[in-house]
Amino acid sequence: MDRSKLDNTLKLITKSNITKERYALYATIDQLSETEVKPAQHLLNNTRYPKGSQQGQILSPCLQNKALSFIGDSLYKSAKLLKKKSDH
């Protein structure tokens, strides 16, 4: 982010009630490459509760961590097994 963007963002923050968390989210989004923008938007649109009292809200951090752990275990399980087999 260049200096003028930072100054503009600071002005917006001081003029409004933007929380630190919201500012951090804006900064993270601003740092995404163009190829990451569409997947990030898809992620935000699809990691929401599909039904129930929290329908439409973003999944809780606990569920996000469980999903990430499941994905990591599933995707990298075969690589771990191959490494174990080669060690024997």
Biopython code that builds the backbone (N, CA, C, O; Angstrom):
import numpy as np
from Bio.PDB.StructureBuilder import StructureBuilder

atoms = [
    (1, "MET", "N", (0.852, -1.168, 0.000)),
    (1, "MET", "CA", (0.000, 0.000, 0.000)),
    (1, "MET", "C", (0.898, 1.231, 0.000)),
    (1, "MET", "O", (1.802, 1.338, 0.829)),
    (2, "ASP", "N", (0.658, 2.158, -0.919)),
    (2, "ASP", "CA", (1.505, 3.344, -0.982)),
    (2, "ASP", "C", (1.095, 4.364, 0.078)),
    (2, "ASP", "O", (0.063, 4.225, 0.735)),
    (3, "ARG", "N", (1.914, 5.371, 0.223)),
    (3, "ARG", "CA", (1.729, 6.368, 1.289)),
    (3, "ARG", "C", (0.380, 7.088, 1.186)),
    (3, "ARG", "O", (-0.273, 7.314, 2.205)),
    (4, "SER", "N", (-0.044, 7.449, -0.019)),
    (4, "SER", "CA", (-1.312, 8.169, -0.175)),
    (4, "SER", "C", (-2.498, 7.292, 0.237)),
    (4, "SER", "O", (-3.453, 7.780, 0.842)),
    (5, "LYS", "N", (-2.435, 5.991, -0.092)),
    (5, "LYS", "CA", (-3.502, 5.088, 0.325)),
    (5, "LYS", "C", (-3.531, 4.951, 1.841)),
    (5, "LYS", "O", (-4.601, 4.932, 2.450)),
    (6, "LEU", "N", (-2.352, 4.856, 2.444)),
    (6, "LEU", "CA", (-2.281, 4.764, 3.902)),
    (6, "LEU", "C", (-2.854, 6.013, 4.562)),
    (6, "LEU", "O", (-3.611, 5.920, 5.528)),
    (7, "ASP", "N", (-2.487, 7.190, 4.033)),
    (7, "ASP", "CA", (-3.006, 8.438, 4.586)),
    (7, "ASP", "C", (-4.517, 8.515, 4.448)),
    (7, "ASP", "O", (-5.212, 8.936, 5.373)),
    (8, "ASN", "N", (-5.027, 8.104, 3.283)),
    (8, "ASN", "CA", (-6.462, 8.117, 3.053)),
    (8, "ASN", "C", (-7.180, 7.163, 3.994)),
    (8, "ASN", "O", (-8.232, 7.495, 4.539)),
    (9, "THR", "N", (-6.614, 5.981, 4.186)),
    (9, "THR", "CA", (-7.199, 4.994, 5.092)),
    (9, "THR", "C", (-7.202, 5.512, 6.522)),
    (9, "THR", "O", (-8.178, 5.330, 7.249)),
    (10, "LEU", "N", (-6.108, 6.161, 6.927)),
    (10, "LEU", "CA", (-6.035, 6.727, 8.270)),
    (10, "LEU", "C", (-7.105, 7.793, 8.467)),
    (10, "LEU", "O", (-7.728, 7.850, 9.527)),
    (11, "LYS", "N", (-7.324, 8.628, 7.474)),
    (11, "LYS", "CA", (-8.373, 9.654, 7.555)),
    (11, "LYS", "C", (-9.739, 9.010, 7.716)),
    (11, "LYS", "O", (-10.554, 9.460, 8.521)),
    (12, "LEU", "N", (-9.990, 7.955, 6.950)),
    (12, "LEU", "CA", (-11.276, 7.260, 7.051)),
    (12, "LEU", "C", (-11.481, 6.665, 8.441)),
    (12, "LEU", "O", (-12.576, 6.721, 9.001)),
    (13, "ILE", "N", (-10.415, 6.100, 8.979)),
    (13, "ILE", "CA", (-10.505, 5.473, 10.299)),
    (13, "ILE", "C", (-10.772, 6.512, 11.372)),
    (13, "ILE", "O", (-11.622, 6.309, 12.239)),
    (14, "THR", "N", (-10.057, 7.617, 11.322)),
    (14, "THR", "CA", (-10.224, 8.626, 12.358)),
    (14, "THR", "C", (-11.562, 9.342, 12.257)),
    (14, "THR", "O", (-12.053, 9.868, 13.256)),
    (15, "LYS", "N", (-12.161, 9.374, 11.074)),
    (15, "LYS", "CA", (-13.458, 10.024, 10.893)),
    (15, "LYS", "C", (-14.620, 9.105, 11.202)),
    (15, "LYS", "O", (-15.750, 9.577, 11.325)),
    (16, "SER", "N", (-14.387, 7.833, 11.330)),
    (16, "SER", "CA", (-15.480, 6.895, 11.539)),
    (16, "SER", "C", (-15.199, 6.013, 12.742)),
    (16, "SER", "O", (-14.210, 6.184, 13.454)),
    (17, "ASN", "N", (-16.082, 5.087, 12.940)),
    (17, "ASN", "CA", (-15.952, 4.156, 14.063)),
    (17, "ASN", "C", (-15.453, 2.800, 13.597)),
    (17, "ASN", "O", (-15.900, 1.771, 14.104)),
    (18, "ILE", "N", (-14.541, 2.779, 12.648)),
    (18, "ILE", "CA", (-14.001, 1.520, 12.155)),
    (18, "ILE", "C", (-13.162, 0.883, 13.263)),
    (18, "ILE", "O", (-12.289, 1.519, 13.854)),
    (19, "THR", "N", (-13.449, -0.376, 13.523)),
    (19, "THR", "CA", (-12.704, -1.081, 14.561)),
    (19, "THR", "C", (-11.342, -1.507, 14.030)),
    (19, "THR", "O", (-11.111, -1.522, 12.821)),
    (20, "LYS", "N", (-10.460, -1.847, 14.933)),
    (20, "LYS", "CA", (-9.130, -2.333, 14.541)),
    (20, "LYS", "C", (-9.252, -3.607, 13.708)),
    (20, "LYS", "O", (-8.504, -3.807, 12.750)),
    (21, "GLU", "N", (-10.196, -4.461, 14.080)),
    (21, "GLU", "CA", (-10.384, -5.713, 13.349)),
    (21, "GLU", "C", (-10.834, -5.444, 11.915)),
    (21, "GLU", "O", (-10.360, -6.094, 10.983)),
    (22, "ARG", "N", (-11.748, -4.488, 11.737)),
    (22, "ARG", "CA", (-12.234, -4.157, 10.403)),
    (22, "ARG", "C", (-11.104, -3.550, 9.572)),
    (22, "ARG", "O", (-10.968, -3.850, 8.386)),
    (23, "TYR", "N", (-10.304, -2.703, 10.194)),
    (23, "TYR", "CA", (-9.165, -2.118, 9.481)),
    (23, "TYR", "C", (-8.184, -3.216, 9.060)),
    (23, "TYR", "O", (-7.669, -3.197, 7.942)),
    (24, "ALA", "N", (-7.930, -4.167, 9.956)),
    (24, "ALA", "CA", (-7.017, -5.268, 9.631)),
    (24, "ALA", "C", (-7.565, -6.082, 8.462)),
    (24, "ALA", "O", (-6.804, -6.523, 7.601)),
    (25, "LEU", "N", (-8.885, -6.284, 8.429)),
    (25, "LEU", "CA", (-9.503, -7.000, 7.316)),
    (25, "LEU", "C", (-9.313, -6.225, 6.019)),
    (25, "LEU", "O", (-8.943, -6.806, 4.998)),
    (26, "TYR", "N", (-9.563, -4.925, 6.049)),
    (26, "TYR", "CA", (-9.362, -4.097, 4.853)),
    (26, "TYR", "C", (-7.915, -4.179, 4.369)),
    (26, "TYR", "O", (-7.659, -4.309, 3.172)),
    (27, "ALA", "N", (-6.981, -4.101, 5.302)),
    (27, "ALA", "CA", (-5.564, -4.140, 4.937)),
    (27, "ALA", "C", (-5.199, -5.490, 4.316)),
    (27, "ALA", "O", (-4.440, -5.546, 3.349)),
    (28, "THR", "N", (-5.737, -6.573, 4.871)),
    (28, "THR", "CA", (-5.474, -7.909, 4.332)),
    (28, "THR", "C", (-6.028, -8.030, 2.919)),
    (28, "THR", "O", (-5.360, -8.554, 2.028)),
    (29, "ILE", "N", (-7.236, -7.553, 2.719)),
    (29, "ILE", "CA", (-7.857, -7.611, 1.398)),
    (29, "ILE", "C", (-7.062, -6.774, 0.407)),
    (29, "ILE", "O", (-6.875, -7.182, -0.739)),
    (30, "ASP", "N", (-6.598, -5.617, 0.833)),
    (30, "ASP", "CA", (-5.839, -4.731, -0.045)),
    (30, "ASP", "C", (-4.528, -5.380, -0.492)),
    (30, "ASP", "O", (-4.020, -5.068, -1.570)),
    (31, "GLN", "N", (-3.985, -6.267, 0.316)),
    (31, "GLN", "CA", (-2.713, -6.912, -0.010)),
    (31, "GLN", "C", (-2.871, -8.132, -0.910)),
    (31, "GLN", "O", (-1.872, -8.691, -1.362)),
    (32, "LEU", "N", (-4.105, -8.558, -1.182)),
    (32, "LEU", "CA", (-4.318, -9.715, -2.039)),
    (32, "LEU", "C", (-3.905, -9.402, -3.472)),
    (32, "LEU", "O", (-4.104, -8.290, -3.962)),
    (33, "SER", "N", (-3.331, -10.391, -4.126)),
    (33, "SER", "CA", (-3.036, -10.234, -5.546)),
    (33, "SER", "C", (-4.357, -10.318, -6.309)),
    (33, "SER", "O", (-5.363, -10.782, -5.772)),
    (34, "GLU", "N", (-4.346, -9.876, -7.542)),
    (34, "GLU", "CA", (-5.572, -9.914, -8.347)),
    (34, "GLU", "C", (-6.090, -11.337, -8.504)),
    (34, "GLU", "O", (-7.300, -11.549, -8.579)),
    (35, "THR", "N", (-5.199, -12.304, -8.555)),
    (35, "THR", "CA", (-5.635, -13.693, -8.716)),
    (35, "THR", "C", (-6.262, -14.252, -7.437)),
    (35, "THR", "O", (-6.974, -15.256, -7.485)),
    (36, "GLU", "N", (-6.003, -13.610, -6.297)),
    (36, "GLU", "CA", (-6.556, -14.083, -5.029)),
    (36, "GLU", "C", (-7.891, -13.436, -4.681)),
    (36, "GLU", "O", (-8.590, -13.914, -3.788)),
    (37, "VAL", "N", (-8.257, -12.362, -5.368)),
    (37, "VAL", "CA", (-9.473, -11.628, -5.014)),
    (37, "VAL", "C", (-10.718, -12.487, -5.214)),
    (37, "VAL", "O", (-11.551, -12.576, -4.312)),
    (38, "LYS", "N", (-10.859, -13.113, -6.363)),
    (38, "LYS", "CA", (-12.049, -13.916, -6.643)),
    (38, "LYS", "C", (-12.166, -15.101, -5.675)),
    (38, "LYS", "O", (-13.251, -15.330, -5.140)),
    (39, "PRO", "N", (-11.080, -15.869, -5.429)),
    (39, "PRO", "CA", (-11.199, -16.951, -4.439)),
    (39, "PRO", "C", (-11.523, -16.435, -3.035)),
    (39, "PRO", "O", (-12.244, -17.097, -2.289)),
    (40, "ALA", "N", (-11.002, -15.270, -2.670)),
    (40, "ALA", "CA", (-11.294, -14.710, -1.347)),
    (40, "ALA", "C", (-12.769, -14.334, -1.238)),
    (40, "ALA", "O", (-13.403, -14.567, -0.209)),
    (41, "GLN", "N", (-13.298, -13.764, -2.287)),
    (41, "GLN", "CA", (-14.719, -13.414, -2.295)),
    (41, "GLN", "C", (-15.576, -14.680, -2.210)),
    (41, "GLN", "O", (-16.572, -14.721, -1.488)),
    (42, "HIS", "N", (-15.176, -15.697, -2.949)),
    (42, "HIS", "CA", (-15.885, -16.976, -2.913)),
    (42, "HIS", "C", (-15.836, -17.572, -1.498)),
    (42, "HIS", "O", (-16.836, -18.083, -0.993)),
    (43, "LEU", "N", (-14.669, -17.497, -0.879)),
    (43, "LEU", "CA", (-14.506, -18.008, 0.480)),
    (43, "LEU", "C", (-15.449, -17.303, 1.450)),
    (43, "LEU", "O", (-16.136, -17.955, 2.236)),
    (44, "LEU", "N", (-15.482, -15.982, 1.395)),
    (44, "LEU", "CA", (-16.359, -15.233, 2.296)),
    (44, "LEU", "C", (-17.834, -15.517, 2.032)),
    (44, "LEU", "O", (-18.641, -15.544, 2.961)),
    (45, "ASN", "N", (-18.182, -15.725, 0.777)),
    (45, "ASN", "CA", (-19.582, -16.000, 0.441)),
    (45, "ASN", "C", (-20.014, -17.409, 0.822)),
    (45, "ASN", "O", (-21.199, -17.640, 1.061)),
    (46, "ASN", "N", (-19.091, -18.347, 0.884)),
    (46, "ASN", "CA", (-19.461, -19.745, 1.085)),
    (46, "ASN", "C", (-19.149, -20.311, 2.453)),
    (46, "ASN", "O", (-19.575, -21.424, 2.759)),
    (47, "THR", "N", (-18.434, -19.602, 3.274)),
    (47, "THR", "CA", (-18.149, -20.108, 4.622)),
    (47, "THR", "C", (-19.135, -19.472, 5.606)),
    (47, "THR", "O", (-18.757, -18.808, 6.571)),
    (48, "ARG", "N", (-20.390, -19.705, 5.319)),
    (48, "ARG", "CA", (-21.476, -19.173, 6.143)),
    (48, "ARG", "C", (-22.397, -20.324, 6.563)),
    (48, "ARG", "O", (-22.493, -21.347, 5.885)),
    (49, "TYR", "N", (-23.058, -20.131, 7.681)),
    (49, "TYR", "CA", (-24.017, -21.138, 8.125)),
    (49, "TYR", "C", (-25.148, -21.227, 7.101)),
    (49, "TYR", "O", (-25.741, -20.208, 6.746)),
    (50, "PRO", "N", (-25.455, -22.448, 6.620)),
    (50, "PRO", "CA", (-26.471, -22.587, 5.584)),
    (50, "PRO", "C", (-27.908, -22.486, 6.105)),
    (50, "PRO", "O", (-28.815, -22.137, 5.349)),
    (51, "LYS", "N", (-28.119, -22.784, 7.376)),
    (51, "LYS", "CA", (-29.471, -22.718, 7.942)),
    (51, "LYS", "C", (-29.379, -22.585, 9.451)),
    (51, "LYS", "O", (-28.290, -22.604, 10.025)),
    (52, "GLY", "N", (-30.503, -22.453, 10.066)),
    (52, "GLY", "CA", (-30.555, -22.315, 11.521)),
    (52, "GLY", "C", (-30.577, -20.866, 11.955)),
    (52, "GLY", "O", (-30.721, -19.958, 11.136)),
    (53, "SER", "N", (-30.432, -20.661, 13.245)),
    (53, "SER", "CA", (-30.527, -19.303, 13.796)),
    (53, "SER", "C", (-29.388, -18.395, 13.345)),
    (53, "SER", "O", (-29.518, -17.171, 13.392)),
    (54, "GLN", "N", (-28.282, -18.975, 12.911)),
    (54, "GLN", "CA", (-27.137, -18.183, 12.456)),
    (54, "GLN", "C", (-27.018, -18.162, 10.936)),
    (54, "GLN", "O", (-25.971, -17.797, 10.401)),
    (55, "GLN", "N", (-28.073, -18.545, 10.244)),
    (55, "GLN", "CA", (-28.052, -18.624, 8.786)),
    (55, "GLN", "C", (-27.521, -17.332, 8.170)),
    (55, "GLN", "O", (-27.958, -16.232, 8.509)),
    (56, "GLY", "N", (-26.561, -17.501, 7.251)),
    (56, "GLY", "CA", (-25.990, -16.355, 6.551)),
    (56, "GLY", "C", (-24.802, -15.726, 7.239)),
    (56, "GLY", "O", (-24.071, -14.951, 6.622)),
    (57, "GLN", "N", (-24.592, -16.044, 8.513)),
    (57, "GLN", "CA", (-23.440, -15.502, 9.234)),
    (57, "GLN", "C", (-22.204, -16.340, 8.922)),
    (57, "GLN", "O", (-22.301, -17.532, 8.632)),
    (58, "ILE", "N", (-21.049, -15.699, 8.985)),
    (58, "ILE", "CA", (-19.790, -16.403, 8.730)),
    (58, "ILE", "C", (-19.570, -17.441, 9.830)),
    (58, "ILE", "O", (-19.853, -17.196, 11.003)),
    (59, "LEU", "N", (-19.059, -18.609, 9.423)),
    (59, "LEU", "CA", (-18.797, -19.687, 10.385)),
    (59, "LEU", "C", (-17.904, -19.210, 11.521)),
    (59, "LEU", "O", (-17.046, -18.349, 11.333)),
    (60, "SER", "N", (-18.115, -19.773, 12.683)),
    (60, "SER", "CA", (-17.321, -19.401, 13.854)),
    (60, "SER", "C", (-15.851, -19.762, 13.645)),
    (60, "SER", "O", (-15.541, -20.674, 12.878)),
    (61, "PRO", "N", (-14.941, -19.048, 14.325)),
    (61, "PRO", "CA", (-13.518, -19.386, 14.210)),
    (61, "PRO", "C", (-13.233, -20.842, 14.572)),
    (61, "PRO", "O", (-12.346, -21.461, 13.985)),
    (62, "CYS", "N", (-13.971, -21.388, 15.521)),
    (62, "CYS", "CA", (-13.776, -22.793, 15.910)),
    (62, "CYS", "C", (-14.068, -23.715, 14.734)),
    (62, "CYS", "O", (-13.281, -24.615, 14.442)),
    (63, "LEU", "N", (-15.195, -23.499, 14.055)),
    (63, "LEU", "CA", (-15.533, -24.330, 12.898)),
    (63, "LEU", "C", (-14.569, -24.101, 11.745)),
    (63, "LEU", "O", (-14.242, -25.039, 11.019)),
    (64, "GLN", "N", (-14.115, -22.884, 11.570)),
    (64, "GLN", "CA", (-13.125, -22.599, 10.528)),
    (64, "GLN", "C", (-11.843, -23.384, 10.791)),
    (64, "GLN", "O", (-11.262, -23.961, 9.872)),
    (65, "ASN", "N", (-11.404, -23.403, 12.056)),
    (65, "ASN", "CA", (-10.189, -24.146, 12.404)),
    (65, "ASN", "C", (-10.375, -25.646, 12.192)),
    (65, "ASN", "O", (-9.458, -26.324, 11.728)),
    (66, "LYS", "N", (-11.559, -26.169, 12.529)),
    (66, "LYS", "CA", (-11.832, -27.597, 12.313)),
    (66, "LYS", "C", (-11.812, -27.924, 10.827)),
    (66, "LYS", "O", (-11.270, -28.954, 10.425)),
    (67, "ALA", "N", (-12.397, -27.059, 10.012)),
    (67, "ALA", "CA", (-12.404, -27.286, 8.559)),
    (67, "ALA", "C", (-10.988, -27.265, 8.011)),
    (67, "ALA", "O", (-10.627, -28.106, 7.187)),
    (68, "LEU", "N", (-10.194, -26.322, 8.457)),
    (68, "LEU", "CA", (-8.810, -26.228, 7.996)),
    (68, "LEU", "C", (-8.015, -27.461, 8.412)),
    (68, "LEU", "O", (-7.217, -27.983, 7.633)),
    (69, "SER", "N", (-8.232, -27.917, 9.627)),
    (69, "SER", "CA", (-7.554, -29.115, 10.105)),
    (69, "SER", "C", (-7.964, -30.335, 9.280)),
    (69, "SER", "O", (-7.119, -31.145, 8.898)),
    (70, "PHE", "N", (-9.256, -30.461, 9.010)),
    (70, "PHE", "CA", (-9.757, -31.570, 8.197)),
    (70, "PHE", "C", (-9.148, -31.542, 6.801)),
    (70, "PHE", "O", (-8.723, -32.572, 6.278)),
    (71, "ILE", "N", (-9.108, -30.361, 6.205)),
    (71, "ILE", "CA", (-8.537, -30.222, 4.859)),
    (71, "ILE", "C", (-7.053, -30.588, 4.884)),
    (71, "ILE", "O", (-6.573, -31.334, 4.031)),
    (72, "GLY", "N", (-6.343, -30.058, 5.860)),
    (72, "GLY", "CA", (-4.921, -30.361, 5.977)),
    (72, "GLY", "C", (-4.658, -31.837, 6.160)),
    (72, "GLY", "O", (-3.761, -32.398, 5.531)),
    (73, "ASP", "N", (-5.440, -32.471, 7.023)),
    (73, "ASP", "CA", (-5.274, -33.904, 7.259)),
    (73, "ASP", "C", (-5.615, -34.715, 6.010)),
    (73, "ASP", "O", (-4.936, -35.695, 5.701)),
    (74, "SER", "N", (-6.650, -34.316, 5.301)),
    (74, "SER", "CA", (-7.084, -35.052, 4.115)),
    (74, "SER", "C", (-6.134, -34.865, 2.942)),
    (74, "SER", "O", (-5.775, -35.835, 2.274)),
    (75, "LEU", "N", (-5.729, -33.641, 2.686)),
    (75, "LEU", "CA", (-4.875, -33.362, 1.536)),
    (75, "LEU", "C", (-3.467, -33.906, 1.698)),
    (75, "LEU", "O", (-2.866, -34.406, 0.747)),
    (76, "TYR", "N", (-2.955, -33.803, 2.906)),
    (76, "TYR", "CA", (-1.552, -34.141, 3.110)),
    (76, "TYR", "C", (-1.367, -35.520, 3.731)),
    (76, "TYR", "O", (-0.241, -35.932, 4.011)),
    (77, "LYS", "N", (-2.463, -36.229, 3.943)),
    (77, "LYS", "CA", (-2.387, -37.559, 4.538)),
    (77, "LYS", "C", (-1.582, -38.507, 3.661)),
    (77, "LYS", "O", (-0.735, -39.246, 4.163)),
    (78, "SER", "N", (-1.837, -38.495, 2.355)),
    (78, "SER", "CA", (-1.127, -39.409, 1.465)),
    (78, "SER", "C", (0.367, -39.093, 1.423)),
    (78, "SER", "O", (1.189, -40.005, 1.329)),
    (79, "ALA", "N", (0.722, -37.820, 1.489)),
    (79, "ALA", "CA", (2.139, -37.448, 1.500)),
    (79, "ALA", "C", (2.809, -37.946, 2.780)),
    (79, "ALA", "O", (3.949, -38.411, 2.746)),
    (80, "LYS", "N", (2.106, -37.849, 3.899)),
    (80, "LYS", "CA", (2.655, -38.330, 5.166)),
    (80, "LYS", "C", (2.838, -39.850, 5.131)),
    (80, "LYS", "O", (3.847, -40.376, 5.600)),
    (81, "LEU", "N", (1.838, -40.548, 4.563)),
    (81, "LEU", "CA", (1.931, -42.005, 4.475)),
    (81, "LEU", "C", (3.086, -42.428, 3.580)),
    (81, "LEU", "O", (3.815, -43.363, 3.909)),
    (82, "LEU", "N", (3.258, -41.750, 2.455)),
    (82, "LEU", "CA", (4.370, -42.067, 1.559)),
    (82, "LEU", "C", (5.709, -41.855, 2.233)),
    (82, "LEU", "O", (6.638, -42.640, 2.047)),
    (83, "LYS", "N", (5.807, -40.797, 3.012)),
    (83, "LYS", "CA", (7.069, -40.507, 3.706)),
    (83, "LYS", "C", (7.352, -41.583, 4.755)),
    (83, "LYS", "O", (8.483, -42.047, 4.890)),
    (84, "LYS", "N", (6.306, -41.975, 5.499)),
    (84, "LYS", "CA", (6.482, -43.024, 6.508)),
    (84, "LYS", "C", (6.930, -44.335, 5.863)),
    (84, "LYS", "O", (7.803, -45.028, 6.385)),
    (85, "LYS", "N", (6.320, -44.668, 4.719)),
    (85, "LYS", "CA", (6.681, -45.909, 4.039)),
    (85, "LYS", "C", (8.111, -45.865, 3.537)),
    (85, "LYS", "O", (8.811, -46.876, 3.576)),
    (86, "SER", "N", (8.556, -44.705, 3.065)),
    (86, "SER", "CA", (9.911, -44.597, 2.546)),
    (86, "SER", "C", (10.939, -44.605, 3.679)),
    (86, "SER", "O", (12.098, -44.956, 3.459)),
    (87, "ASP", "N", (10.520, -44.220, 4.893)),
    (87, "ASP", "CA", (11.424, -44.222, 6.039)),
    (87, "ASP", "C", (11.678, -45.659, 6.539)),
    (87, "ASP", "O", (12.677, -45.913, 7.211)),
    (88, "HIS", "N", (10.790, -46.574, 6.217)),
    (88, "HIS", "CA", (10.916, -47.955, 6.713)),
    (88, "HIS", "C", (11.739, -48.789, 5.807)),
    (88, "HIS", "O", (11.944, -49.973, 6.074)),
]
sb = StructureBuilder()
sb.init_structure("model")
sb.init_model(0)
sb.init_chain("A")
sb.init_seg("    ")
for serial, (resi, resn, name, xyz) in enumerate(atoms, 1):
    if name == "N":
        sb.init_residue(resn, " ", resi, " ")
    sb.init_atom(name, np.array(xyz, "f"), 0.0, 1.0, " ", f" {name:<3s}", serial, name[0])
structure = sb.get_structure()
